[in-house]
Amino acid sequence: MSIEIPRAVRWHGDSVRIIDQTLLPTEYREVDLVQIDDLVEAIRALRVRGAPAIGIAGAMGLVASLKPYLDLSEPELRARLMRHADQLRAARPTGANLKWAVDRVAALATELPAATNVELWRKMRAEATAILEEDREMCRQIGEHGLPLLDQGSTVLTHCNAGALATGGIGTALAPLYLAAERGLRVKIVATETRPLLQGSRLTAWELGRAGLDVTLVADGAAAAAMHRLGVNVVIVGADRIVANGDVANKIGTYALAIAAAHHGIPFYVAAPTSTFDLTLSSGEEIRIEERAAEELSRGFGRQTAPDDVAVFSEAFDVTPARLIAGLITEKGIFRPPYRESLAALSESRKKRGECSE
């Protein structure tokens, strides 16, 4: 089966081309970004979103933002590189991929101390491109490892958007679903609307419907009922940060889904590349949770839906405890409980390669 997959982030010349996801599903528009302020704004405003895609956009954006400054002196360019990297890292703090990808590209400034500006910039561009290509391959590998969890006629519930729009490839949580469709396996998908910014209804339903997959949209508050009434067999969601004990930070509402899945005896899986694993943190209590503007909840999409003086709790993510998670689907396979033990090998391999765990 031929499937149409959107490309959330890619090169266009030396600019970063993204799909402006704030306009979906009613308008499809691609935007080219070069200036650091525009790149930071695009990440903060969720024009590009999803932990892997944000990481790719950050890495490529760091490169693109330096192109106009190659005629500076070498120390001036390297100082600007570090300033731009700091701005990008701070754009969204909860996801691990953004810092990881920006750090990986920025590290070349110290690894290549004698390089000219042009040589350094070309090496950085190649590194950012490698991050994009690696993500595409990782998505497919995640799909391969997650596919055996599905049977003919399975009904899968997913939350937020962890598909092609959130990555450089076919997604994380949606990757097994795309591979199932490619191979003729009939699977039904239940997508939550994902309040308050509706990434499920605006993005996941659009993406899956465009690809010809069988998708049903449900309100967030109907997810537990949908598990029972629609015969959900498995829940697969993405992640923005996974820590050493297996706790997972993901889009707000994920924790509630895990509790509902446990009540119904439905296995709850998290799909993410290993670049999303931050093994420097021992538990989810240490994850810094991004707080969004109150207006996203009280005046969503420009319409007032709450009193002016009401207090608003507007955290963008919640933390799902490891005890509720049946497995972590990665490009290296499925990690299963107990996670401190199963993730120990990943931590050791990173130390041997001299990698930062973030």
Residue pairs with C-beta under 8 A, 6 or more apart in sequence:
1 181
1 182
1 183
1 184
1 212
3 178
3 181
3 182
3 211
3 212
3 213
4 210
4 211
4 212
5 164
5 169
5 170
5 178
5 211
6 19
6 164
6 165
6 207
6 210
7 19
7 164
7 168
8 18
8 19
8 21
8 48
8 50
8 53
8 164
8 165
8 166
8 167
8 168
9 16
9 17
9 18
9 19
9 48
9 53
9 56
9 57
9 60
9 132
9 168
10 16
10 17
10 132
10 168
11 17
11 60
11 129
11 132
12 32
14 34
14 63
14 64
14 67
14 125
15 32
15 33
15 34
15 64
16 32
16 33
16 34
16 39
16 57
16 60
16 61
16 64
17 30
17 31
17 32
17 33
18 30
18 31
18 33
18 42
18 47
18 48
18 57
19 28
19 29
19 30
19 31
19 48
19 165
20 29
20 30
20 31
20 42
20 47
21 46
21 47
21 48
21 49
21 165
21 202
21 203
22 45
22 46
22 47
23 29
24 165
24 202
24 203
24 206
25 202
25 203
25 205
25 206
31 42
31 47
33 39
33 42
33 61
33 64
34 64
34 65
34 67
34 68
35 65
36 61
36 65
36 84
36 87
36 88
39 57
39 58
39 61
39 64
39 65
39 88
40 87
40 88
40 91
41 47
42 48
42 57
43 49
43 54
43 57
43 58
43 61
43 88
43 91
43 92
43 98
44 91
44 92
46 197
48 54
48 57
49 161
49 165
49 166
49 199
50 161
50 162
50 165
50 166
50 167
50 238
51 95
51 96
51 97
51 98
51 166
51 238
51 239
51 240
51 241
51 272
51 276
52 97
52 135
52 138
52 139
52 166
52 167
52 168
52 172
52 273
52 275
52 276
53 165
53 166
53 167
53 168
54 91
54 92
54 95
54 97
54 98
55 95
55 97
55 98
55 100
55 101
55 102
55 131
55 135
55 275
56 101
56 128
56 131
56 132
56 135
56 167
56 168
58 88
58 89
58 91
58 98
58 101
58 102
59 101
59 102
59 104
59 105
59 127
59 128
59 131
59 132
60 128
60 129
60 131
60 132
61 88
62 81
62 84
62 85
62 88
62 102
62 105
62 106
62 124
62 128
63 105
63 121
63 124
63 125
63 128
65 84
66 77
66 80
66 81
66 84
66 121
66 124
67 121
69 76
69 77
69 80
70 77
70 117
70 118
70 121
71 117
72 80
72 117
74 116
74 117
77 117
77 120
78 109
78 120
81 106
81 109
82 106
82 109
85 102
85 103
85 105
85 106
88 98
88 102
89 98
89 99
89 102
89 103
91 98
92 98
92 290
93 288
93 290
94 240
94 241
94 249
94 287
94 288
94 289
94 290
94 316
94 317
95 240
95 241
95 276
96 240
96 241
96 242
96 275
96 276
96 277
96 278
96 358
97 240
97 273
97 275
97 276
99 358
100 275
100 356
100 358
101 128
101 131
101 275
103 356
103 358
104 127
104 131
105 124
105 127
105 128
105 131
108 120
108 123
108 124
108 127
109 120
112 119
112 120
112 123
115 123
131 168
132 168
133 168
135 167
135 168
135 169
135 273
136 167
136 168
136 169
136 170
137 169
137 331
138 169
138 273
138 275
138 331
139 167
139 168
139 169
139 170
139 171
139 172
139 175
139 273
140 169
140 170
140 175
140 179
141 331
141 332
142 172
142 175
142 176
142 271
142 272
142 273
142 329
142 330
142 331
143 170
143 171
143 175
143 176
143 178
143 179
144 179
145 329
145 330
145 331
145 333
145 334
146 175
146 176
146 236
146 269
146 271
146 329
146 334
147 176
147 179
147 180
147 183
147 185
149 176
149 234
149 236
149 267
149 269
149 329
150 156
150 176
150 177
150 180
150 185
150 187
150 234
151 185
151 233
152 185
152 186
153 186
153 187
153 188
154 180
154 187
154 188
154 233
154 234
155 187
155 188
155 189
155 190
155 230
155 231
155 232
155 233
155 234
156 177
156 187
156 188
156 189
156 190
156 232
156 233
156 234
156 235
156 236
157 189
157 190
157 191
157 192
157 223
157 226
157 227
157 232
157 234
157 235
157 236
157 257
157 261
157 266
158 173
158 174
158 177
158 189
158 190
158 191
158 192
158 200
158 204
158 235
158 236
158 237
159 191
159 192
159 194
159 200
159 223
159 235
159 237
159 250
159 251
159 253
159 254
159 257
160 192
160 194
160 199
160 200
160 204
160 237
160 238
160 250
160 251
160 253
160 254
161 194
161 199
161 200
161 203
161 204
161 207
161 238
162 171
162 172
162 173
162 174
162 237
162 238
162 271
163 170
163 171
163 172
163 173
163 174
163 175
163 178
163 203
163 204
163 207
163 208
164 170
164 171
164 174
164 178
164 207
165 171
165 203
165 207
166 172
166 238
169 175
170 178
170 179
171 178
171 238
172 238
172 239
172 271
172 272
172 273
172 329
173 236
173 237
173 238
173 270
173 271
174 204
174 207
174 208
175 271
176 236
176 271
176 329
177 187
177 189
177 208
177 213
177 236
178 211
178 213
180 186
180 187
181 187
181 211
181 212
181 213
186 214
187 213
187 214
188 214
188 215
188 216
188 230
189 208
189 213
189 214
189 215
189 216
190 215
190 216
190 218
190 226
190 230
190 232
191 200
191 201
191 204
191 205
191 208
191 215
191 216
191 217
191 218
192 200
192 217
192 218
192 219
192 220
192 223
192 253
192 257
193 200
193 201
193 217
193 218
193 219
193 220
194 200
194 201
194 204
194 220
194 251
194 253
195 220
195 252
195 253
196 296
196 297
196 300
196 314
197 296
197 300
199 251
200 217
201 217
204 215
205 215
205 217
208 215
209 215
216 226
216 230
218 226
218 230
220 253
220 256
223 256
223 257
223 260
224 260
224 263
224 264
226 232
227 235
227 260
227 261
227 264
227 266
228 264
232 264
232 266
233 266
234 266
234 267
234 268
234 269
235 257
235 258
235 261
235 266
235 267
235 268
235 269
236 269
236 270
236 271
236 329
237 250
237 251
237 254
237 257
237 268
237 269
237 270
237 271
238 250
238 251
238 270
238 271
238 272
239 248
239 249
239 250
239 270
239 271
239 272
239 276
239 328
240 249
240 250
240 251
240 276
240 317
241 248
241 249
241 276
241 278
241 281
241 287
242 248
242 249
242 270
242 272
242 276
242 277
242 278
242 328
243 277
243 278
243 279
243 281
243 282
243 283
243 284
243 286
243 287
244 279
244 280
244 281
244 282
244 283
244 339
244 340
244 343
244 347
245 282
245 283
245 284
245 322
245 339
245 340
246 322
246 325
246 328
246 335
246 337
246 338
246 339
246 340
246 343
247 283
247 284
247 285
247 287
247 319
247 320
247 321
247 322
248 254
248 270
248 284
248 319
248 320
248 322
248 325
248 328
249 284
249 287
249 289
249 317
249 318
249 319
249 320
250 270
250 317
250 318
250 320
251 316
251 317
251 318
252 315
252 316
252 317
252 318
253 318
254 317
254 318
254 320
255 318
255 319
255 320
255 321
256 318
257 268
258 268
258 320
258 321
258 324
258 325
259 324
261 267
261 268
261 324
262 268
262 324
267 326
267 327
268 320
268 324
268 325
268 326
269 325
269 326
269 327
269 328
269 329
269 334
270 320
270 325
270 327
270 328
270 329
271 328
271 329
271 330
272 328
272 329
272 330
273 330
273 331
274 330
274 331
274 332
274 346
277 330
277 343
277 346
277 357
278 287
278 357
278 358
279 343
279 346
279 347
279 350
279 357
280 356
280 357
280 358
281 287
284 319
284 320
284 321
285 319
287 317
287 319
289 315
289 316
289 317
289 318
289 319
290 315
290 316
290 317
291 314
291 315
291 316
292 314
292 315
292 316
293 314
294 312
294 314
296 314
297 305
297 306
297 312
297 314
298 304
298 305
298 306
298 307
298 308
298 310
298 312
299 305
299 306
306 312
322 337
322 339
323 337
325 337
325 339
326 336
327 334
327 335
327 336
328 334
328 335
328 336
328 339
332 346
335 342
335 343
335 346
336 342
347 357
350 356
350 357
